[in-house]
Amino acid sequence: MQNNLSRFLFGERLPWLPPERVRQTFAEQESQSEILVGWVQLVLVGFFIAIYSLSPKTSAGTAFQPVPWVLGVYLFVTLLRLWLSYRTVLPGWLLMASIVIDMALLMGLIWSFHIQYEQPPSFYLKAPTVLYVFIFIAVRALRFSPRYVIVSGIVAALGWLALAGYVMVAEPGDPMITRDYVEYMTSNHILVGAEVDKIMSILVVTGVLAVALVRARRTMIQAVTETAAARELSRFVPTEIAARITRSDTRIAPGDGEVKEATILFTDIEGFSSVSEHLAPDALARMLNDYFAAISAILGRTGGVINQFQGDALLITFNTVRPDPD
């Protein structure tokens, strides 16, 4: 039952550990993705700063205005991480810490609204800035690693839970809780169900993204592995054959083929057995490699394809894989 549910949610589990070259490819892609994450977050903080700078300041009389300070710290953290991303591969612990810092700064920014605008703490729970939480979670999906999305979503849910809890305890004599939706929308009172909805939305979006990333990652690993296998295959069979196998719309079954007129050429080195008896194995291998390279260069110009190696013998065809009207 558990295996069936896992297969339904995440797709088929890979029956093997990805080869080292595939893992290395993913590591390089994730390193590049972290740079992209940095630039996206830099655009976001730039957007924050632009909106704040251009909007009318209704809190001009407030002695302490925390919003510019929070934006400044977030800009510094974003630039620092982007610079480090270009300099080196960021370790996992640093990425996790940066996610926590990002969410903490965003929650701190939202929390500071009631101070800057001199309103009750419940004021910040209705700030539309909460929507940026979902952007922050979605940005982490650029790495194609579900753990960073999950951590981002959990930290965001805990952060919003802390913000809602602070409202309830900030003024012990007046928890500002209501069950009247109209009163909730038209006053500074809070509706517990509305805050629960926000937390559930954060967790659901996080879960959906995480499931999608697991499914996509498995598919990508399989695709990258098959691409690497096709690249290795092209070293032993003609490139055109490897391409036809990998790009075929249907599975190629044993015995599949087509009938064509072709020219068949067999080559063989005269006296090869005698020569091989007087050469060391490594010298013999170098000689054969030089010979095969010379023949391949000629075939590349004339349209021939080596279909088979047998020791020093070659089976070469024309007008099979590569069309040749002559």
N, C-alpha and C positions, 0 to 999 in steps of 0.2 A: 504493500500500500504506500509506504513512504517513498520507495523507489519510483513508483508510478507517478506520485505527486511531484517529485523532484523532476522527473522527465517532462511532465506536463508544463511545469513552470519554467524550467531552465533549459529545456531541450536535452538532447542526448549528451551524456557525459563522455568526454574523450577517453577512449580505452587505453591511452598511453600518455606518458609524460612528454610534452613538446620537446623536440630536440634543442640542444643548446643554441644552435644558430637561430632558431625561431624565437627562443626566449630573449636572445640578444637583440633581435629585430624589434621585438615589443618594447624592450627597455629603451632602445634608441627613440622609438616613436613616442613613448611616454615622456621622455626627456624633452622632446620637441613640443609635446602637448602642454607641458608645464609652462613653457615660454608663452604659448598661446593663452593659457589661463591667466598669466600675468598681464598680458596686454589687454585682455577683456576686462579684467578687474581695474586696470588703469583707466580704461575708457569709462567704466562705471563711476569710479571716484571722481573723474573729471566731470562727468555728468552731474554728480551730486554737487560738486563745487559750483558749477555753472548755474544750476537751478537755484542754489542758495544765494549766489551773488546777485542774480537778476530778479529774484522775487522781492516784493515789498517787505520791509522789516517792521513787523508789527510788535516786535519785542525790543525796540530800540531803547526803552527805558530800563531794561533789566541790567543790573550791575554786572552780573557774571553771565556770559553767553558761552555755554560749553560746546555748542554745535561746531563752530569753526575749529576749536581745538581737536575735537574728535575727528573731523574731516582731515585736519593736518596730520594727525598721527596715522590715520588710515592711508593717506597718500605716501607718507614716509615708509610704512611697512610694505606697501605694494611695490614701490620703487626698489626697495632693498631686496625683496624676494625676486623681482624680475632681473635685477642685476646679478644675483646669485645664480639664477637659472641659466644665464648666459655663461657664467664662469665655471660651473660645475654641475654634476648630477646631484640634485637635492635628495638627501636620505629620507626614508619613510617617516622617521620620527619628526623631522623638521616640517614635512608636509602636513602631518597630523597637527602639530603645534600651530602652524599657520592657519589651518582651518578653524581651530578654536579661537585664535586671535581675531580672524576675520569676523566670525559670528559674534564674538564678545564686543568688538567695536561697533558692529551694526546694532546689537541690542543696547549698547551704551548710548549710541546716537539716539535711538528711539526713546530710551529712558530719560534722556536729558531734555526732551521737548517740554515736559511739564515744568522744568526749572526755568528754561529760557522764556517760556510764555507765561510763567507765573500762574499755573493752573494746577488743579488736583492731580495726583498721580494717574488716575483713570484716564486723563486726557490723552496720554501717549498710546493707550491701547487702540484708539481709533485712528491713529496716524496711518495714512496709506503707504508709508515707508515699509510696512510689514511685507508688502509684495516683493520687495527686493530680496527677502529671505529665499524665495523660490528661485530667483535669478542666481543667487550665490550657490544654491544646491545644484542647479542645472549646469553651471559653469564647471563644476567638478566632474561632470560626466565627460568632459573633453579628454580626460586621461584614459577612458575606457577601463577604469578600475573601480568596481562597485564599492570597495571598502571606503574610499574617500567620500563618495556620495552618501553612504550610510552614516559615517561619522558626522558629516556636515548636517544631515537631517536630524540626527539625534541631538547634536549640540544646539541646533536651532529650536527644536521642540522643548528641550530643557530650558533654554534661554527665555522662550516666551512663557513657559510655565512659571519661571522665576519672576518675570515682569508682572504677570497676572497675580501671583501670590503677594508680591510687594504691595500692590494696590489694596489688597484685603487687610494687610497688617499695618500699612503706613499710618492710618488714622484709626486707632482701636475703637473709638467711640462711634465711628461712622464707616463701616466697611464698604459702603456705596454699592451694595449688591441689590439688584432689582430683578423681578420676573416679568416686568412689563416691557414689551419690546419697543413700544412707542417711547416710553420714558428713557429706555436705553439709547435710542437713536437721537433723542432731542435733549439729552442732558449729559452730565458727567458720570452717571451711574453705569455700572457694568452688568452684563448679562453673562453668567457663568457658562451657559450653553454656547454662547458665541465664541468665548475663548477656547472652549473645548473643541469647537468646530475648527478653529484655526490650527490648533495643535494636531488634530486628526488629519487635516488637509496637508500639513507639513509632512507627517509620517507617511501618509498614503502616496504622495508625490515621490517621496524618497524611496519607498518600497517599489513603486512602479519603475522608476529609473534604475534601481539596482537590479531588478529582474531583467529588464531590457538589456542592461550592460552585460550581465552574465551570459545571456543568450547570444548577444552580439560578439562577445569575446570568444566564446567557444567556436562560433562560426568563423571568426577571423583567424583564430589559431589553426583551424583545419584548412582554411583557404591558403594561409601563408605556408603551411607545411606542404600542401599539394603543389604550390608554386615553386617552392624550393626543390621538391622532388622532380618536377618537370624540368627545372634548370639542370639538375644533376643528370636526368635522363638524356638531355640533349648532348651530353658529353659522349654518350655511347651509341646513340642512334641519330640519324639526320634531324636537324632542327625542325624541318618541315613535318616530320613524323611526330615529333614531340608536341609541336603546336597543334597538329590535327587531333591528337589524343586528348590534350588538355582543353581544347576549344570545341570539342564535339558536342552537339546538342543532345545526343543520346549516348548511352553507355556502349562502348565497343566490346563486342563479345569475341571470344576466340574463333578464328575462322572467317571473320568478316574481311572482305576485300573487294576488289574490282578487277575486271579483266581489261587489259590494255596491251597494245603492241609495245615492246620494249627491246632495248639492246642490252645484252648481258655480257659483261667483261670479267674474266677471271685473270688474276695476276698471281705469279708465284716467283719467288727468288730461286734461281737455279743454284744447286749446291748448298742450300741453306743449312742442311743437316751437318755437312762437313764444316762449314764456317762456325756453326754454333758449338761444335766440339772444341774449337781452339780459342773461344772467347769466354771471358768471365761473364757471369749472368748480368751484372750491371752494365758492362760494355755492350753486351748483346741487346739489352733493353734499350740503351741509348741509340744504338744503330737502327733498331726497328722503329723507334719513335721518330728519328730523322727521316727514315724512309716513308713512314706513314704521313708525316707532315708534308713531304714533297709531293706525294701522290694526291693528298687532299687539296693542295694548292692548285694542282692541274685540274682536278675535278671541279673545284669551285669556279674555274673559268669556263669549263666546258659543259657544266650542267649535270655531271654525274654524281651519284650518291653511293657511298659505301654502305652496303646492307649487312655485310658479315665479315668478321675477322676470324681466321683460323691459323693461328701461328703467324707465319709470314705471308699466308695467302689471303687475298681479298676477293670478295664478290661485289661487283660494282654494277649498278643499273643506270640506264638513261631512259627518260620519258616515263618514269614511275611516279615518284613523289614530285619531282620538278618537271613540268611539261616541256617537251622538246619536239617540235614539229618535224625535225630532220631525223 
